[in-house]
Amino acid sequence: MRSHTGVLVALALSVAALAACGSAQGTRVPAGTPETQPAGGVARASGVASASSVPCGASAPEVLARTVGTVATRIYGNELASGEVHSDERQVEGFAPLLAAVAAGAREATLAAVTSLVFSHTHIVRLRVTRGGAVLADVGGPLILAPVSGHLRRDGRTIGAYVLSVQDDSGYVKLVTRFIGVAVVLRAGSLTLSVEGALFPAPANIPAHGLLGFHGSHYQSFTFTARAFPRGSLSIALLVPISHSLAGRTCAEVRDAELGNVARRISRRFSLAPSNLDAYIHATAPLTSGLIYIRTLAPHPRQLAGSTQRGPRALPVRGRVSYRGKSYNVFSFTVPSAAGALRVYQLIRE
């Protein structure tokens, strides 16, 4: 059974190399350092002392873990409600051979129709069809999450129901480890699942949110509940590595650096070129909840793609910017592309 990776992989999958830790990479640039500052630019330095410059201290691990957890839950959310998921639902609900088989209560014909759907060019990794509570067909892999349910109708009446999923456990783990770079533990009740790419064996006790030690390293955990297929719950725990230097950074820096590194990791899933810059932004912005702009390098930066058509006139490499009446923190990094080195700017609301 092949593994599908949903909307993100449909956009981003080129090949795979796991990304590393969750701390900022590369040379640190002083806050407010501009890539360029044309007359009338809106970029401004962030060196004025304020509450935002206070070190995050003991709160830093939780800020980091919640940032990571938010991205992970957004990845999971895409498996429940994306354009691809809705397209697959429509295909199942409108597949004439399936509707005819279910209406007749024909198990063999239903199995053939379900198998055709799962092994066609959909994103479906498992599909179960029932009539009157009885299972007529169930085709797909064994460890599946994020089920989506619906009804089958023919000639104006309900003839059956279905449960489908576009993601298996290992596919989800791969997305999280590639895009976020943290260890993932999956549990069904008290049972830790041995899933490709997940941490196994795992710590015996993982707090929902809290510090823990494992094999000599320190982590902050973030746990959320997902749906198992076809029903029931699945616990997903993220173990976020914690460094001693984290407490000396501001909470905003902790958050923005992590979101920036998510954007950086996703960029590595693409062979960036002018033709797919918009696809990269489309894959990244929903996960980081920021505005993204891609521009050529100084001294004459030119915007090639962005969350808005024009974007701010000037953007600092690091710092803050005012845009359309709102203040944003800026995190940027350079990426190779078919058109030469480019700089990706991510703007996060303060």
Beta strands, then each sheet from edge to edge (+ up, - down):
strand 1: 43-44
strand 2: 126-131
strand 3: 134-140
strand 4: 144-145
strand 5: 148-154
strand 6: 157-165
strand 7: 167-168
strand 8: 183-188
strand 9: 191-192
strand 10: 209-214
strand 11: 217-227
strand 12: 233-241
strand 13: 291-296
strand 14: 303-306
strand 15: 318-323
strand 16: 326-335
strand 17: 342-349
sheet 1: 1+ 15- 16+ 17- 13+ 14-
sheet 2: 3+ 2- 6+ 5-
sheet 3: 4+ 7-
sheet 4: 9+ 8- 12+ 11- 10+
end
